[in-house]
């Protein structure tokens, strides 16, 4: 038993941050299934007045799932997106986008149900990691839109994938309004909230502004409250406030430019120079000077 426990502990330690989130989701789902626990106190209500009574639900709802298919699809998306994301960006940025996506999805859900109760059919509750997963997906699609991904026997640009998924979510909102019994208007609203966060985060990051830094500092402060204090000799630490995503602004701009160049060169290798847009040709010309 000790060896088994240690083996499980070692495997969990070696997981990346998004794989750990997958593990938490699976454990919560299994516990709820085995204990048959009523999850109402962890689901996100559609009214702000009910939300005030359980503010933690803006996060907790993203770790709950309806059934096996619900959690399976969300966790598969999160696994594959995580592998792509963490090859380019830090674990902390992944956490920022994941949780901010969940919060944004939850807020849009509550806002629409509170502002248009007649349209969305009264009170409802939200659960599932879809909004957080959408945020990561749309972030990647907006950050490197021309990057291609393999889909069966052909390749698709990431922005095609993102646009198709957002279009399906918009259709899902309206079909859910028409058929509130079998539709999922609230879930699709949350998807769109997560997608908006992912898109805005990517566009700001391309401009050199990491909008998740404030959230990161807040979570670091909360985590530090539960860590044992380690007293040592006093020292003065200088923080460089000009950094973005762990880079100096100059290094970050160079990082962004190199990523754009890599995407353009990859496009040339697959489709030839003539497939480039005029903007891409101009950017490559300027980068070569």
Secondary structure as a PSIPRED ss2 file (coil, helix, strand):
# PSIPRED VFORMAT (PSIPRED V4.0)

   1 X C   1.000  0.000  0.000
   2 X H   0.000  1.000  0.000
   3 X H   0.000  1.000  0.000
   4 X H   0.000  1.000  0.000
   5 X H   0.000  1.000  0.000
   6 X H   0.000  1.000  0.000
   7 X H   0.000  1.000  0.000
   8 X H   0.000  1.000  0.000
   9 X H   0.000  1.000  0.000
  10 X H   0.000  1.000  0.000
  11 X H   0.000  1.000  0.000
  12 X H   0.000  1.000  0.000
  13 X H   0.000  1.000  0.000
  14 X C   1.000  0.000  0.000
  15 X C   1.000  0.000  0.000
  16 X C   1.000  0.000  0.000
  17 X H   0.000  1.000  0.000
  18 X H   0.000  1.000  0.000
  19 X H   0.000  1.000  0.000
  20 X H   0.000  1.000  0.000
  21 X H   0.000  1.000  0.000
  22 X H   0.000  1.000  0.000
  23 X H   0.000  1.000  0.000
  24 X H   0.000  1.000  0.000
  25 X H   0.000  1.000  0.000
  26 X H   0.000  1.000  0.000
  27 X H   0.000  1.000  0.000
  28 X H   0.000  1.000  0.000
  29 X H   0.000  1.000  0.000
  30 X H   0.000  1.000  0.000
  31 X H   0.000  1.000  0.000
  32 X H   0.000  1.000  0.000
  33 X H   0.000  1.000  0.000
  34 X H   0.000  1.000  0.000
  35 X H   0.000  1.000  0.000
  36 X C   1.000  0.000  0.000
  37 X C   1.000  0.000  0.000
  38 X C   1.000  0.000  0.000
  39 X C   1.000  0.000  0.000
  40 X C   1.000  0.000  0.000
  41 X C   1.000  0.000  0.000
  42 X C   1.000  0.000  0.000
  43 X C   1.000  0.000  0.000
  44 X E   0.000  0.000  1.000
  45 X E   0.000  0.000  1.000
  46 X C   1.000  0.000  0.000
  47 X C   1.000  0.000  0.000
  48 X H   0.000  1.000  0.000
  49 X H   0.000  1.000  0.000
  50 X H   0.000  1.000  0.000
  51 X H   0.000  1.000  0.000
  52 X H   0.000  1.000  0.000
  53 X C   1.000  0.000  0.000
  54 X C   1.000  0.000  0.000
  55 X C   1.000  0.000  0.000
  56 X C   1.000  0.000  0.000
  57 X H   0.000  1.000  0.000
  58 X H   0.000  1.000  0.000
  59 X H   0.000  1.000  0.000
  60 X H   0.000  1.000  0.000
  61 X H   0.000  1.000  0.000
  62 X H   0.000  1.000  0.000
  63 X H   0.000  1.000  0.000
  64 X C   1.000  0.000  0.000
  65 X C   1.000  0.000  0.000
  66 X C   1.000  0.000  0.000
  67 X C   1.000  0.000  0.000
  68 X H   0.000  1.000  0.000
  69 X H   0.000  1.000  0.000
  70 X H   0.000  1.000  0.000
  71 X H   0.000  1.000  0.000
  72 X H   0.000  1.000  0.000
  73 X H   0.000  1.000  0.000
  74 X H   0.000  1.000  0.000
  75 X H   0.000  1.000  0.000
  76 X H   0.000  1.000  0.000
  77 X H   0.000  1.000  0.000
  78 X H   0.000  1.000  0.000
  79 X H   0.000  1.000  0.000
  80 X H   0.000  1.000  0.000
  81 X H   0.000  1.000  0.000
  82 X H   0.000  1.000  0.000
  83 X H   0.000  1.000  0.000
  84 X H   0.000  1.000  0.000
  85 X H   0.000  1.000  0.000
  86 X C   1.000  0.000  0.000
  87 X C   1.000  0.000  0.000
  88 X C   1.000  0.000  0.000
  89 X C   1.000  0.000  0.000
  90 X C   1.000  0.000  0.000
  91 X H   0.000  1.000  0.000
  92 X H   0.000  1.000  0.000
  93 X H   0.000  1.000  0.000
  94 X H   0.000  1.000  0.000
  95 X H   0.000  1.000  0.000
  96 X H   0.000  1.000  0.000
  97 X H   0.000  1.000  0.000
  98 X H   0.000  1.000  0.000
  99 X H   0.000  1.000  0.000
 100 X H   0.000  1.000  0.000
 101 X H   0.000  1.000  0.000
 102 X H   0.000  1.000  0.000
 103 X H   0.000  1.000  0.000
 104 X H   0.000  1.000  0.000
 105 X H   0.000  1.000  0.000
 106 X H   0.000  1.000  0.000
 107 X H   0.000  1.000  0.000
 108 X H   0.000  1.000  0.000
 109 X H   0.000  1.000  0.000
 110 X H   0.000  1.000  0.000
 111 X H   0.000  1.000  0.000
 112 X H   0.000  1.000  0.000
 113 X H   0.000  1.000  0.000
 114 X H   0.000  1.000  0.000
 115 X H   0.000  1.000  0.000
 116 X C   1.000  0.000  0.000
 117 X H   0.000  1.000  0.000
 118 X H   0.000  1.000  0.000
 119 X H   0.000  1.000  0.000
 120 X H   0.000  1.000  0.000
 121 X C   1.000  0.000  0.000
 122 X C   1.000  0.000  0.000
 123 X C   1.000  0.000  0.000
 124 X C   1.000  0.000  0.000
 125 X E   0.000  0.000  1.000
 126 X E   0.000  0.000  1.000
 127 X C   1.000  0.000  0.000
 128 X C   1.000  0.000  0.000
 129 X C   1.000  0.000  0.000
 130 X H   0.000  1.000  0.000
 131 X H   0.000  1.000  0.000
 132 X H   0.000  1.000  0.000
 133 X H   0.000  1.000  0.000
 134 X H   0.000  1.000  0.000
 135 X H   0.000  1.000  0.000
 136 X H   0.000  1.000  0.000
 137 X H   0.000  1.000  0.000
 138 X H   0.000  1.000  0.000
 139 X H   0.000  1.000  0.000
 140 X H   0.000  1.000  0.000
 141 X H   0.000  1.000  0.000
 142 X H   0.000  1.000  0.000
 143 X H   0.000  1.000  0.000
 144 X C   1.000  0.000  0.000
 145 X C   1.000  0.000  0.000
 146 X C   1.000  0.000  0.000
 147 X C   1.000  0.000  0.000
 148 X E   0.000  0.000  1.000
 149 X E   0.000  0.000  1.000
 150 X E   0.000  0.000  1.000
 151 X E   0.000  0.000  1.000
 152 X C   1.000  0.000  0.000
 153 X C   1.000  0.000  0.000
 154 X E   0.000  0.000  1.000
 155 X E   0.000  0.000  1.000
 156 X E   0.000  0.000  1.000
 157 X E   0.000  0.000  1.000
 158 X H   0.000  1.000  0.000
 159 X H   0.000  1.000  0.000
 160 X H   0.000  1.000  0.000
 161 X H   0.000  1.000  0.000
 162 X H   0.000  1.000  0.000
 163 X H   0.000  1.000  0.000
 164 X H   0.000  1.000  0.000
 165 X H   0.000  1.000  0.000
 166 X H   0.000  1.000  0.000
 167 X H   0.000  1.000  0.000
 168 X H   0.000  1.000  0.000
 169 X H   0.000  1.000  0.000
 170 X H   0.000  1.000  0.000
 171 X H   0.000  1.000  0.000
 172 X H   0.000  1.000  0.000
 173 X H   0.000  1.000  0.000
 174 X H   0.000  1.000  0.000
 175 X H   0.000  1.000  0.000
 176 X H   0.000  1.000  0.000
 177 X H   0.000  1.000  0.000
 178 X H   0.000  1.000  0.000
 179 X C   1.000  0.000  0.000
 180 X C   1.000  0.000  0.000
 181 X C   1.000  0.000  0.000
 182 X C   1.000  0.000  0.000
 183 X C   1.000  0.000  0.000
 184 X C   1.000  0.000  0.000
 185 X H   0.000  1.000  0.000
 186 X H   0.000  1.000  0.000
 187 X H   0.000  1.000  0.000
 188 X H   0.000  1.000  0.000
 189 X H   0.000  1.000  0.000
 190 X H   0.000  1.000  0.000
 191 X H   0.000  1.000  0.000
 192 X H   0.000  1.000  0.000
 193 X H   0.000  1.000  0.000
 194 X H   0.000  1.000  0.000
 195 X H   0.000  1.000  0.000
 196 X H   0.000  1.000  0.000
 197 X H   0.000  1.000  0.000
 198 X H   0.000  1.000  0.000
 199 X H   0.000  1.000  0.000
 200 X H   0.000  1.000  0.000
 201 X H   0.000  1.000  0.000
 202 X H   0.000  1.000  0.000
 203 X H   0.000  1.000  0.000
 204 X H   0.000  1.000  0.000
 205 X H   0.000  1.000  0.000
 206 X H   0.000  1.000  0.000
 207 X C   1.000  0.000  0.000
 208 X C   1.000  0.000  0.000
 209 X C   1.000  0.000  0.000
 210 X C   1.000  0.000  0.000
 211 X C   1.000  0.000  0.000
 212 X C   1.000  0.000  0.000
 213 X H   0.000  1.000  0.000
 214 X H   0.000  1.000  0.000
 215 X H   0.000  1.000  0.000
 216 X H   0.000  1.000  0.000
 217 X H   0.000  1.000  0.000
 218 X H   0.000  1.000  0.000
 219 X H   0.000  1.000  0.000
 220 X H   0.000  1.000  0.000
 221 X H   0.000  1.000  0.000
 222 X H   0.000  1.000  0.000
 223 X H   0.000  1.000  0.000
 224 X H   0.000  1.000  0.000
 225 X H   0.000  1.000  0.000
 226 X C   1.000  0.000  0.000
 227 X C   1.000  0.000  0.000
 228 X C   1.000  0.000  0.000
 229 X C   1.000  0.000  0.000
 230 X C   1.000  0.000  0.000
 231 X C   1.000  0.000  0.000
 232 X C   1.000  0.000  0.000
 233 X C   1.000  0.000  0.000
 234 X C   1.000  0.000  0.000
 235 X C   1.000  0.000  0.000
 236 X C   1.000  0.000  0.000
 237 X C   1.000  0.000  0.000
 238 X C   1.000  0.000  0.000
 239 X C   1.000  0.000  0.000
 240 X C   1.000  0.000  0.000
 241 X C   1.000  0.000  0.000
 242 X C   1.000  0.000  0.000
 243 X E   0.000  0.000  1.000
 244 X E   0.000  0.000  1.000
 245 X C   1.000  0.000  0.000
 246 X C   1.000  0.000  0.000
 247 X E   0.000  0.000  1.000
 248 X E   0.000  0.000  1.000
 249 X H   0.000  1.000  0.000
 250 X H   0.000  1.000  0.000
 251 X H   0.000  1.000  0.000
 252 X H   0.000  1.000  0.000
 253 X H   0.000  1.000  0.000
 254 X H   0.000  1.000  0.000
 255 X H   0.000  1.000  0.000
 256 X H   0.000  1.000  0.000
 257 X H   0.000  1.000  0.000
 258 X H   0.000  1.000  0.000
 259 X H   0.000  1.000  0.000
 260 X H   0.000  1.000  0.000
 261 X H   0.000  1.000  0.000
 262 X H   0.000  1.000  0.000
 263 X H   0.000  1.000  0.000
 264 X H   0.000  1.000  0.000
 265 X H   0.000  1.000  0.000
 266 X H   0.000  1.000  0.000
 267 X H   0.000  1.000  0.000
 268 X H   0.000  1.000  0.000
 269 X H   0.000  1.000  0.000
 270 X H   0.000  1.000  0.000
 271 X H   0.000  1.000  0.000
 272 X C   1.000  0.000  0.000
 273 X H   0.000  1.000  0.000
 274 X H   0.000  1.000  0.000
 275 X H   0.000  1.000  0.000
 276 X C   1.000  0.000  0.000
 277 X C   1.000  0.000  0.000
 278 X H   0.000  1.000  0.000
 279 X H   0.000  1.000  0.000
 280 X H   0.000  1.000  0.000
 281 X H   0.000  1.000  0.000
 282 X H   0.000  1.000  0.000
 283 X H   0.000  1.000  0.000
 284 X H   0.000  1.000  0.000
 285 X H   0.000  1.000  0.000
 286 X H   0.000  1.000  0.000
 287 X H   0.000  1.000  0.000
 288 X C   1.000  0.000  0.000
 289 X C   1.000  0.000  0.000
